[in-house]
Amino acid sequence: YPDQIVWGRSPIRIDIAGGWSDTPPFCNINGGTVLNAAVDLNGQQPVQVYVRTISEKVIRLRSIDNGKSEEVRSYKKLAAFNQVGSVFSIPKAALCLCGFHPDFCTQSFTSLEEQLSAMGGGLELSLLAAIPKGSGLGTSSILAAAVLGTLSSACTLGWNKYETANRVLVLEQLLTTGGGWQDQYGAVFGGLKLLESSGGIQNNISVGWMNERLFTEPQTAACWLLYYTGITRMAKNILAEIVKSMFLNEQKTLDILHDIKQHAYDTALAFQKGSYEQVGTAVLRSWHLNKKLDSGTSTAEIERII
């Protein structure tokens, strides 16, 4: 109905152990294992998407946090999701995957305007990512999952959480950003959980929820702090270097990745035992393993904080 809005919301994810083992090609060959947690910020789910119908035969995109907007009136403009610097790359690619482009649509239309007319009107998408960019919380993948999930609901595509999360992998290939699966799975499937993938091209991710007592009991809940340093990095640049070393079969990188994968199981066991001390030690080891894999993980400023 004209006055209805589909409202999609998502938490962000914190990588506790195992991150990087979910990244191709390592996870395609060996499978990946990650322990992560979905969390709100300031008591709210910080990634939000709003979709509503409009009378004009156009797709209107708005970014609340960036203060920008754009109108899409052609397939050509919709397919320009790989335009460098565009704040609307993710929603454009998501709209294509949802069938608003001939390459992904089972029906044939001569133009986007004709397709929107057949649907009964245009769409307006408003995006909000109330997270500092480059903060390492998986924002882009989680935003992609939120957009795809909200569009699935608005357009009655009927995708479940697994289908939505898997389509994020396709979307990231379209954007040439690549990446693993833990970000969207970490957010779409809430709570503290152990995520495991089998080897192969089409990863099947299993989700096993863990005891969250260390996050909720008064004596330990106050001991957790998510601290934003103000220091940002672009995931795409880091990813390119590490994936390159995977493809070159650099033994040092592969050994660290195997240690990271096993460490996710060790950390999960510490949570199952309910030992705050063991979990704290495990989080510290995650930090050391990440620094061994990528020396740029830390900076002098972060080391002073720690």
C-alpha positions in Angstrom: 0.0 0.0 0.0 1.2 3.6 -0.7 1.5 4.4 3.0 3.4 1.3 4.0 7.2 1.1 4.6 9.3 -2.1 4.9 11.8 -1.5 7.6 14.9 -3.7 7.7 17.4 -3.6 10.7 20.6 -5.4 11.5 23.2 -5.5 14.3 26.9 -5.5 13.5 29.3 -8.3 14.2 32.4 -8.6 16.4 35.0 -11.1 15.3 36.1 -12.9 18.4 38.1 -15.7 16.9 38.6 -17.4 13.5 38.3 -14.3 11.2 40.2 -14.7 7.9 39.6 -18.5 7.8 36.2 -17.7 6.1 38.0 -16.0 3.2 38.3 -17.7 -0.2 40.4 -19.5 -1.4 41.3 -20.8 2.0 37.8 -21.7 3.1 37.1 -23.3 -0.3 40.0 -25.7 0.2 40.0 -26.2 4.0 36.6 -24.9 5.2 36.4 -22.0 7.6 35.5 -21.6 11.3 34.6 -18.3 13.0 33.3 -17.4 16.5 31.6 -14.1 16.4 28.8 -12.1 18.1 26.1 -9.8 16.8 25.8 -6.6 18.9 23.8 -3.4 18.9 25.3 0.0 19.3 23.9 2.4 21.8 21.0 0.0 22.4 19.9 0.0 18.7 20.6 -2.0 15.6 22.8 0.5 13.7 22.2 -0.7 10.1 18.7 0.2 8.8 17.0 0.1 5.4 13.6 1.6 4.5 11.8 0.6 1.3 8.5 2.2 0.1 6.6 2.4 -3.2 6.3 5.8 -5.0 4.0 6.8 -7.9 6.9 7.9 -10.2 8.4 5.2 -12.4 11.9 5.6 -10.9 14.1 4.1 -8.2 15.1 6.8 -5.7 18.1 6.1 -3.5 18.8 8.0 -0.3 21.7 7.7 2.2 20.8 9.3 5.5 24.2 9.1 7.1 25.9 10.5 3.9 23.3 13.1 3.2 23.1 12.1 -0.5 20.4 11.0 -2.9 20.2 9.7 -6.5 17.5 8.8 -9.0 17.9 5.8 -11.2 15.8 5.8 -14.4 17.6 3.4 -16.7 19.2 -0.1 -16.6 22.5 1.4 -17.6 22.6 3.7 -14.5 21.5 0.8 -12.3 24.3 -1.4 -13.6 26.9 1.3 -12.9 27.3 -0.2 -9.4 31.1 -0.5 -9.9 31.5 3.3 -10.1 34.4 4.3 -7.9 33.4 6.4 -4.9 29.6 5.9 -5.3 27.7 5.6 -2.0 25.0 3.7 -3.8 27.1 0.8 -5.2 25.6 -1.7 -2.7 21.9 -0.9 -3.3 22.4 -0.7 -7.1 24.0 -4.2 -7.1 21.3 -5.5 -4.8 18.5 -4.2 -7.0 20.1 -5.9 -10.0 20.3 -9.2 -8.0 16.6 -8.8 -7.1 15.6 -8.8 -10.7 15.5 -5.1 -11.6 18.1 -5.6 -14.4 17.7 -7.8 -17.5 20.7 -9.9 -16.6 18.9 -11.1 -13.5 15.2 -11.0 -14.5 13.2 -13.9 -15.9 10.8 -11.6 -17.7 11.7 -9.3 -20.6 11.2 -5.5 -20.5 12.4 -2.8 -22.9 13.3 -0.4 -20.2 13.4 0.1 -16.4 10.4 2.4 -16.6 8.4 -0.3 -18.3 9.4 -2.8 -15.6 8.4 -0.5 -12.8 5.1 0.3 -14.5 4.4 -3.5 -14.6 5.2 -3.6 -10.9 2.8 -0.7 -10.2 5.2 2.1 -9.4 8.7 3.0 -8.4 10.7 2.4 -5.3 12.4 4.5 -2.7 15.3 3.1 -0.7 16.7 4.9 2.3 19.8 3.6 4.0 21.3 4.3 7.4 24.6 2.9 8.6 25.2 4.5 12.0 28.7 3.1 12.3 32.1 4.8 11.7 33.4 3.8 8.2 36.5 1.5 8.3 35.8 0.5 11.9 36.2 -3.2 11.3 32.7 -4.2 12.2 31.8 -5.6 8.8 29.6 -2.7 7.8 29.5 -3.0 4.0 28.6 -6.8 4.0 26.0 -6.2 6.7 24.5 -3.3 4.8 24.3 -5.5 1.7 22.5 -8.2 3.7 20.1 -5.7 5.1 19.3 -4.2 1.7 18.8 -7.7 0.1 16.7 -8.9 3.0 14.5 -5.8 2.9 14.1 -5.9 -0.8 13.2 -9.6 -0.6 10.4 -8.7 1.8 9.2 -5.7 -0.1 9.2 -7.6 -3.4 7.9 -10.9 -1.9 10.9 -12.9 -3.2 10.8 -15.1 -0.1 14.5 -15.4 0.6 15.4 -16.9 3.9 18.4 -15.9 6.0 20.7 -18.4 4.4 19.7 -17.3 0.9 20.1 -13.7 1.7 23.6 -14.2 3.3 24.8 -16.3 0.3 23.6 -13.6 -2.1 25.9 -11.1 -0.3 28.8 -13.2 -1.6 27.5 -12.8 -5.1 27.0 -9.1 -4.6 30.6 -8.6 -3.4 31.9 -10.4 -6.5 29.9 -8.0 -8.6 31.5 -5.1 -6.8 34.9 -6.8 -7.0 35.4 -6.3 -3.3 35.5 -10.0 -2.6 35.6 -11.1 1.1 34.5 -13.9 3.3 31.1 -14.9 4.7 31.5 -14.2 8.4 30.2 -10.6 8.3 26.8 -11.2 6.9 26.3 -14.5 8.7 27.5 -12.9 11.9 24.8 -10.2 11.7 21.9 -12.0 10.0 22.1 -14.9 12.6 22.1 -13.0 15.9 23.8 -13.9 19.2 27.1 -15.5 20.0 27.8 -18.4 17.6 30.3 -20.7 16.0 30.1 -20.6 12.2 31.5 -23.4 10.2 31.8 -23.9 6.4 32.6 -27.0 4.5 35.2 -26.9 1.6 34.1 -26.4 -2.0 32.9 -23.5 -4.1 29.4 -23.3 -2.7 30.0 -23.0 1.1 27.4 -24.4 3.3 27.6 -22.5 6.6 26.4 -24.2 9.8 25.4 -22.1 12.7 25.9 -23.3 16.3 24.8 -20.9 19.1 27.0 -20.6 22.2 26.2 -19.8 25.9 26.1 -16.0 26.3 26.4 -16.1 30.1 29.8 -14.2 30.1 28.1 -11.4 28.2 25.0 -11.2 30.4 25.9 -12.1 34.0 26.6 -8.9 36.1 30.0 -10.0 37.4 31.4 -10.4 33.8 29.1 -8.3 31.6 30.7 -5.1 32.8 34.1 -6.4 31.8 33.5 -6.1 28.1 34.2 -2.9 26.3 33.9 -2.1 22.6 36.2 0.8 22.1 36.4 2.9 18.9 39.9 4.2 18.4 39.0 6.6 15.5 41.6 4.8 13.4 40.1 3.4 10.1 41.3 1.1 7.3 39.8 -0.1 4.1 39.1 -3.8 4.1 39.5 -4.2 0.3 43.1 -3.2 0.4 44.0 -5.5 3.3 42.0 -8.3 1.7 43.9 -8.1 -1.6 47.3 -8.6 0.0 46.2 -11.5 2.2 44.3 -13.3 -0.6 47.3 -12.8 -2.9 49.5 -14.7 -0.4 46.8 -17.5 -0.2 46.8 -17.9 -4.0 50.7 -18.0 -4.0 50.5 -20.7 -1.3 52.8 -18.8 1.0 53.5 -21.3 3.8 53.7 -18.8 6.5 50.2 -17.4 5.7 48.7 -20.8 5.4 50.1 -21.9 8.7 48.7 -18.9 10.4 45.3 -19.4 8.8 45.2 -23.0 10.1 46.1 -21.7 13.6 43.3 -19.1 13.3 40.8 -21.7 12.3 41.7 -24.0 15.2 41.7 -21.1 17.6 38.0 -20.5 16.9 37.3 -24.0 18.4 39.5 -23.3 21.4 37.8 -20.0 22.1 34.3 -21.6 21.8 35.4 -24.2 24.4 36.4 -21.4 26.7 32.9 -19.9 26.4 31.3 -23.3 27.0 33.3 -23.6 30.2 32.2 -20.2 31.3 35.7 -19.1 32.1 36.1 -15.4 31.7 39.9 -15.7 32.2 40.2 -18.3 29.4 38.1 -16.2 27.1 40.2 -13.1 27.8 43.3 -15.1 27.0 41.7 -16.4 23.8 40.7 -12.9 22.7 44.4 -11.8 23.3 45.6 -14.7 21.2 43.2 -13.7 18.4 44.8 -10.3 18.4 48.3 -11.8 18.2 47.3 -14.1 15.3 45.7 -11.3 13.4 48.9 -9.2 13.8 51.0 -12.2 12.6 48.8 -12.4 9.5 48.8 -8.7 8.8 51.3 -6.4 10.5 49.0 -3.4 9.6 46.3 -4.8 12.0 47.8 -2.7 14.8 49.3 0.8 15.0 51.4 2.6 17.6 48.3 4.4 18.8 46.4 1.1 19.3 49.4 -0.5 21.1 49.5 2.4 23.5 45.8 1.9 24.3 46.3 -1.8 24.9 
